[in-house]
Structure formats: structure tokens, C-alpha cells
Amino acid sequence: MDAMNRQKAIEYLLAGDFKGLLAEGGNGKGLLRFLISLTYDKSQLVCWRAIEAVGMLSAGMKQSKALDAIDRLFTMMRDESGGNPWSAPEMIGEIIRHNPEAFSDLVPVLVSFRDERMFAPGILRALALLALVSPELVMPYRELAFLCLHSEDAALRANALLVMKNLRDDTYAPSIAALAGDGAAVDYYDGGRLSKKTVGELAREALEALGPARG
């Protein structure tokens, strides 16, 4: 992509115009590389939009090409490429959730990186989004989310709550309720905008999603 096309792609992302982005950028490696290059600063809206766009881009690829993209991201996570894979788990999650039947076997591979501090929040977010389309693939990891509810890392607590919310699983409702007063703030992307939310707000939203008896 040349400089003009890169700027236009950013404009599409900031406008939330994914259809325009894909029409303009096609489905080649150039657009994928460019999107990955935008995913390093999670304090920026364009980062989250680029992560989301990777999944949409993969949906229009041949399955083999989408798998190549996943392999590339796993390679980055293994630090074999010299790249900086800050958002690789989220991007892998987006690709899987756009074709869960084809890539369900890669969910355990993604989760296997959970002990890497830089990847753990992104893995949980990937699971939370996957829970919306294929909850059966996420249920085996609900205990992992439960353990992260007690983490010192606010991002881990927040994303663990998203897993519980999207699974609609009230198994750990008392632990969720215990976080209702948690005032730690995190960056929160809801698929439309990037904002600050407290862990407590997310806990209360999770309880509401579990039903009136839990809210």
C-alpha cells in the first residue's frame, strides 16, 4: 500500500467503514500487513478498529490464506519473527470467530500462551468475543477466567468479566459480584467506540447479563 492508500485506510477505520476499507484495500497481504502495523497502541481507536478489520478481512480469504495469517501471528507470538505482537491474540481471536468451525482446533493453541503476561488479557478478550458465536469452544476455559477475576492486573479482571458476561454463565456469580465496587479503570472497546470503564462497571454489566436474579 502506498502512502495515500494507507491514509485512506486509516480514514475508513476511524469512520468504522469496514466495507469501504475492504473494497478499497482488497484482500491481499499488503492490507493485512498494514492492519497489523496499526495494532501496537491500544490507547488508540485505530488499533482496535484494525484488530476488528483483520477478522473481517480473513472472512473473505480462502481458508488456507486465513490459516497462513494465523500462523504468521503465532510466529510473532513465539518471537521468531522479530515483530512486536502486542495484539496478536486479539487478531487470532477475530479470525477464529469469523470461521469457528474451520479453526476451532486453534483455540487451545491460543490459550497455551496464557502464562505470557503480555498476551493474557488479549487471550481473554479473544475468548470473550468467541463466546458470542461459539460458547461451546470457550466453556472449557471458564475456570481460567474465574482465576483471572482475582488477578492484580485490572485488564485481566476486566476481560475475565467479559468472558463470564458473554458466556451467560453464572457459576461464578459471587466472585463477579465481589468486583462490583472495583474502581480500577481500563480501556474498553465495545465494537463501536473506545472509552474508559471501571472493572466495577463491567462486573455490574456482567451480573445484569446473567439475569435479574443475579443483577
C-alpha positions as a LaTeX table, in Angstrom:
\begin{tabular}{lrrr}
\hline
Residue & $x$ (\AA) & $y$ (\AA) & $z$ (\AA) \\
\hline
Met1 & 0.00 & 0.00 & 0.00 \\
Asp2 & 1.31 & 3.45 & $-0.88$ \\
Ala3 & 1.15 & 6.43 & 1.48 \\
Met4 & $-2.11$ & 7.72 & 0.01 \\
Asn5 & $-3.82$ & 4.35 & 0.32 \\
Arg6 & $-2.56$ & 3.96 & 3.89 \\
Gln7 & $-4.04$ & 7.30 & 4.88 \\
Lys8 & $-7.32$ & 6.41 & 3.20 \\
Ala9 & $-7.39$ & 3.08 & 5.02 \\
Ile10 & $-6.92$ & 4.85 & 8.35 \\
Glu11 & $-9.78$ & 7.18 & 7.47 \\
Tyr12 & $-12.02$ & 4.19 & 6.74 \\
Leu13 & $-11.06$ & 2.61 & 10.06 \\
Leu14 & $-11.70$ & 5.74 & 12.09 \\
Ala15 & $-15.07$ & 6.10 & 10.40 \\
Gly16 & $-15.91$ & 2.48 & 11.13 \\
Asp17 & $-16.36$ & 1.90 & 7.40 \\
Phe18 & $-15.05$ & $-1.64$ & 7.12 \\
Lys19 & $-16.93$ & $-2.26$ & 3.89 \\
Gly20 & $-15.20$ & 0.69 & 2.27 \\
Leu21 & $-11.84$ & $-0.42$ & 3.63 \\
Leu22 & $-12.12$ & $-3.90$ & 2.17 \\
Ala23 & $-13.43$ & $-2.60$ & $-1.14$ \\
Glu24 & $-10.52$ & $-0.17$ & $-1.42$ \\
Gly25 & $-7.80$ & $-2.37$ & 0.01 \\
Gly26 & $-8.75$ & $-5.74$ & $-1.44$ \\
Asn27 & $-7.82$ & $-8.93$ & 0.38 \\
Gly28 & $-4.11$ & $-9.16$ & $-0.29$ \\
Lys29 & $-1.18$ & $-9.45$ & 2.06 \\
Gly30 & $-0.47$ & $-5.76$ & 1.77 \\
Leu31 & $-3.63$ & $-4.79$ & 3.61 \\
Leu32 & $-3.10$ & $-7.45$ & 6.26 \\
Arg33 & 0.45 & $-6.27$ & 6.91 \\
Phe34 & $-0.76$ & $-2.70$ & 7.15 \\
Leu35 & $-3.54$ & $-3.57$ & 9.58 \\
Ile36 & $-1.11$ & $-5.48$ & 11.79 \\
Ser37 & 1.16 & $-2.44$ & 11.81 \\
Leu38 & $-1.66$ & $-0.39$ & 13.35 \\
Thr39 & $-2.26$ & $-2.71$ & 16.32 \\
Tyr40 & 0.55 & $-1.70$ & 18.67 \\
Asp41 & $-1.03$ & 1.15 & 20.65 \\
Lys42 & $-4.20$ & 0.02 & 22.38 \\
Ser43 & $-4.86$ & 3.51 & 23.68 \\
Gln44 & $-5.83$ & 4.46 & 20.12 \\
Leu45 & $-9.18$ & 3.76 & 18.48 \\
Val46 & $-7.49$ & 2.90 & 15.17 \\
Cys47 & $-5.72$ & 0.00 & 16.87 \\
Trp48 & $-8.98$ & $-1.66$ & 17.91 \\
Arg49 & $-10.61$ & $-0.99$ & 14.56 \\
Ala50 & $-7.59$ & $-2.56$ & 12.81 \\
Ile51 & $-7.86$ & $-5.65$ & 15.02 \\
Glu52 & $-11.53$ & $-5.96$ & 14.12 \\
Ala53 & $-10.76$ & $-5.42$ & 10.44 \\
Val54 & $-8.28$ & $-8.32$ & 10.43 \\
Gly55 & $-11.14$ & $-10.68$ & 11.23 \\
Met56 & $-13.36$ & $-9.21$ & 8.55 \\
Leu57 & $-10.54$ & $-9.37$ & 6.03 \\
Ser58 & $-9.93$ & $-13.04$ & 6.86 \\
Ala59 & $-13.59$ & $-13.87$ & 6.27 \\
Gly60 & $-13.13$ & $-13.06$ & 2.59 \\
Met61 & $-9.94$ & $-15.07$ & 2.22 \\
Lys62 & $-9.54$ & $-18.66$ & 1.17 \\
Gln63 & $-9.32$ & $-20.81$ & 4.29 \\
Ser64 & $-5.68$ & $-21.62$ & 3.56 \\
Lys65 & $-4.82$ & $-17.93$ & 3.39 \\
Ala66 & $-6.60$ & $-17.20$ & 6.66 \\
Leu67 & $-4.66$ & $-20.06$ & 8.25 \\
Asp68 & $-1.45$ & $-18.55$ & 6.90 \\
Ala69 & $-2.38$ & $-15.30$ & 8.64 \\
Ile70 & $-2.95$ & $-17.13$ & 11.93 \\
Asp71 & 0.36 & $-18.97$ & 11.56 \\
Arg72 & 2.11 & $-15.66$ & 10.99 \\
Leu73 & 0.59 & $-14.21$ & 14.15 \\
Phe74 & 1.55 & $-17.27$ & 16.19 \\
Thr75 & 5.07 & $-16.92$ & 14.84 \\
Met76 & 5.11 & $-13.34$ & 16.09 \\
Met77 & 3.93 & $-14.53$ & 19.50 \\
Arg78 & 6.73 & $-17.06$ & 19.62 \\
Asp79 & 9.13 & $-14.20$ & 18.89 \\
Glu80 & 10.51 & $-15.96$ & 15.85 \\
Ser81 & 9.98 & $-13.01$ & 13.52 \\
Gly82 & 11.37 & $-10.09$ & 15.48 \\
Gly83 & 7.96 & $-8.45$ & 15.28 \\
Asn84 & 6.12 & $-6.86$ & 18.16 \\
Pro85 & 3.00 & $-8.99$ & 18.67 \\
Trp86 & 1.11 & $-6.91$ & 21.25 \\
Ser87 & $-2.32$ & $-7.58$ & 19.77 \\
Ala88 & $-1.71$ & $-10.93$ & 18.10 \\
Pro89 & $-4.09$ & $-12.83$ & 20.45 \\
Glu90 & $-6.96$ & $-10.48$ & 19.67 \\
Met91 & $-6.32$ & $-10.73$ & 15.93 \\
Ile92 & $-6.17$ & $-14.52$ & 16.07 \\
Gly93 & $-9.41$ & $-14.48$ & 18.05 \\
Glu94 & $-11.07$ & $-12.30$ & 15.41 \\
Ile95 & $-10.03$ & $-14.68$ & 12.63 \\
Ile96 & $-11.27$ & $-17.71$ & 14.57 \\
Arg97 & $-14.61$ & $-16.15$ & 15.41 \\
His98 & $-15.26$ & $-15.38$ & 11.74 \\
Asn99 & $-14.80$ & $-19.08$ & 10.92 \\
Pro100 & $-15.01$ & $-21.07$ & 14.17 \\
Glu101 & $-15.78$ & $-24.39$ & 12.51 \\
Ala102 & $-12.57$ & $-24.29$ & 10.49 \\
Phe103 & $-10.29$ & $-23.02$ & 13.24 \\
Ser104 & $-11.76$ & $-24.40$ & 16.47 \\
Asp105 & $-8.70$ & $-26.61$ & 16.98 \\
Leu106 & $-6.55$ & $-23.48$ & 17.31 \\
Val107 & $-8.34$ & $-22.20$ & 20.42 \\
Pro108 & $-6.25$ & $-24.43$ & 22.75 \\
Val109 & $-3.10$ & $-23.28$ & 20.96 \\
Leu110 & $-4.02$ & $-19.66$ & 21.59 \\
Val111 & $-4.84$ & $-20.33$ & 25.25 \\
Ser112 & $-1.49$ & $-22.11$ & 25.68 \\
Phe113 & 0.17 & $-18.67$ & 25.70 \\
Arg114 & $-1.82$ & $-17.61$ & 28.79 \\
Asp115 & 1.21 & $-17.53$ & 31.09 \\
Glu116 & 2.85 & $-14.84$ & 28.96 \\
Arg117 & 1.93 & $-11.64$ & 30.78 \\
Met118 & 1.68 & $-9.51$ & 27.64 \\
Phe119 & $-0.72$ & $-11.95$ & 25.96 \\
Ala120 & $-3.05$ & $-12.96$ & 28.80 \\
Pro121 & $-5.52$ & $-10.02$ & 28.59 \\
Gly122 & $-5.78$ & $-10.39$ & 24.81 \\
Ile123 & $-6.39$ & $-14.12$ & 25.09 \\
Leu124 & $-9.27$ & $-13.48$ & 27.47 \\
Arg125 & $-10.73$ & $-10.84$ & 25.17 \\
Ala126 & $-10.47$ & $-13.28$ & 22.25 \\
Leu127 & $-12.34$ & $-15.88$ & 24.31 \\
Ala128 & $-14.98$ & $-13.33$ & 25.28 \\
Leu129 & $-15.70$ & $-12.45$ & 21.66 \\
Leu130 & $-15.64$ & $-16.10$ & 20.60 \\
Ala131 & $-18.19$ & $-16.84$ & 23.33 \\
Leu132 & $-20.72$ & $-14.74$ & 21.43 \\
Val133 & $-20.64$ & $-17.06$ & 18.42 \\
Ser134 & $-19.37$ & $-20.41$ & 19.72 \\
Pro135 & $-19.74$ & $-20.59$ & 23.50 \\
Glu136 & $-19.02$ & $-24.33$ & 23.47 \\
Leu137 & $-15.44$ & $-23.55$ & 22.44 \\
Val138 & $-15.00$ & $-21.22$ & 25.42 \\
Met139 & $-16.69$ & $-23.18$ & 28.21 \\
Pro140 & $-13.59$ & $-25.34$ & 28.84 \\
Tyr141 & $-11.75$ & $-22.15$ & 29.82 \\
Arg142 & $-14.26$ & $-20.62$ & 32.19 \\
Glu143 & $-12.12$ & $-21.65$ & 35.18 \\
Leu144 & $-9.21$ & $-19.74$ & 33.66 \\
Ala145 & $-11.46$ & $-16.69$ & 33.52 \\
Phe146 & $-12.50$ & $-17.31$ & 37.13 \\
Leu147 & $-8.88$ & $-17.36$ & 38.27 \\
Cys148 & $-8.25$ & $-14.10$ & 36.43 \\
Leu149 & $-11.10$ & $-12.43$ & 38.32 \\
His150 & $-8.66$ & $-12.39$ & 41.24 \\
Ser151 & $-5.68$ & $-11.05$ & 39.31 \\
Glu152 & $-3.83$ & $-7.90$ & 40.35 \\
Asp153 & $-3.97$ & $-6.83$ & 36.69 \\
Ala154 & $-7.11$ & $-4.75$ & 36.07 \\
Ala155 & $-7.14$ & $-5.65$ & 32.36 \\
Leu156 & $-7.22$ & $-9.35$ & 33.24 \\
Arg157 & $-10.09$ & $-8.81$ & 35.68 \\
Ala158 & $-11.99$ & $-6.77$ & 33.11 \\
Asn159 & $-11.59$ & $-9.25$ & 30.27 \\
Ala160 & $-12.39$ & $-12.20$ & 32.54 \\
Leu161 & $-15.67$ & $-10.45$ & 33.32 \\
Leu162 & $-16.37$ & $-10.14$ & 29.60 \\
Val163 & $-15.91$ & $-13.90$ & 29.24 \\
Met164 & $-18.44$ & $-14.52$ & 32.03 \\
Lys165 & $-20.86$ & $-11.96$ & 30.60 \\
Asn166 & $-20.77$ & $-13.36$ & 27.07 \\
Leu167 & $-20.99$ & $-16.98$ & 28.21 \\
Arg168 & $-24.09$ & $-16.12$ & 30.26 \\
Asp169 & $-22.61$ & $-18.45$ & 32.88 \\
Asp170 & $-23.50$ & $-17.67$ & 36.48 \\
Thr171 & $-21.26$ & $-20.35$ & 38.02 \\
Tyr172 & $-19.00$ & $-17.70$ & 39.49 \\
Ala173 & $-21.64$ & $-15.03$ & 40.14 \\
Pro174 & $-20.49$ & $-14.41$ & 43.75 \\
Ser175 & $-16.96$ & $-13.64$ & 42.54 \\
Ile176 & $-18.34$ & $-11.36$ & 39.85 \\
Ala177 & $-20.47$ & $-9.55$ & 42.41 \\
Ala178 & $-17.42$ & $-9.08$ & 44.62 \\
Leu179 & $-15.92$ & $-6.87$ & 41.89 \\
Ala180 & $-18.93$ & $-4.55$ & 41.64 \\
Gly181 & $-17.10$ & $-1.88$ & 43.64 \\
Asp182 & $-13.77$ & $-2.22$ & 41.83 \\
Gly183 & $-12.78$ & 1.29 & 40.76 \\
Ala184 & $-9.81$ & 0.40 & 38.55 \\
Ala185 & $-10.21$ & 1.95 & 35.09 \\
Val186 & $-9.40$ & 0.14 & 31.85 \\
Asp187 & $-9.58$ & 0.95 & 28.14 \\
Tyr188 & $-12.74$ & $-0.65$ & 26.80 \\
Tyr189 & $-13.61$ & $-1.15$ & 23.14 \\
Asp190 & $-17.19$ & $-2.20$ & 22.58 \\
Gly191 & $-17.05$ & $-2.62$ & 18.82 \\
Gly192 & $-18.08$ & 0.96 & 18.28 \\
Arg193 & $-16.03$ & 3.26 & 20.43 \\
Leu194 & $-13.09$ & 3.26 & 22.79 \\
Ser195 & $-13.75$ & 4.54 & 26.30 \\
Lys196 & $-12.69$ & 4.18 & 29.89 \\
Lys197 & $-14.70$ & 1.89 & 32.13 \\
Thr198 & $-14.12$ & 0.65 & 35.64 \\
Val199 & $-13.87$ & $-3.02$ & 36.44 \\
Gly200 & $-16.84$ & $-2.46$ & 38.73 \\
Glu201 & $-18.98$ & $-1.20$ & 35.87 \\
Leu202 & $-18.12$ & $-4.27$ & 33.84 \\
Ala203 & $-18.91$ & $-6.51$ & 36.80 \\
Arg204 & $-22.33$ & $-4.93$ & 37.17 \\
Glu205 & $-22.95$ & $-5.32$ & 33.43 \\
Ala206 & $-21.97$ & $-8.98$ & 33.67 \\
Leu207 & $-24.37$ & $-9.55$ & 36.56 \\
Glu208 & $-27.17$ & $-7.84$ & 34.63 \\
Ala209 & $-26.48$ & $-10.10$ & 31.64 \\
Leu210 & $-26.77$ & $-13.15$ & 33.89 \\
Gly211 & $-30.36$ & $-12.22$ & 34.73 \\
Pro212 & $-32.46$ & $-10.25$ & 37.22 \\
Ala213 & $-31.78$ & $-12.71$ & 39.99 \\
Arg214 & $-28.06$ & $-12.03$ & 39.71 \\
Gly215 & $-28.11$ & $-8.28$ & 38.96 \\
\hline
\end{tabular}
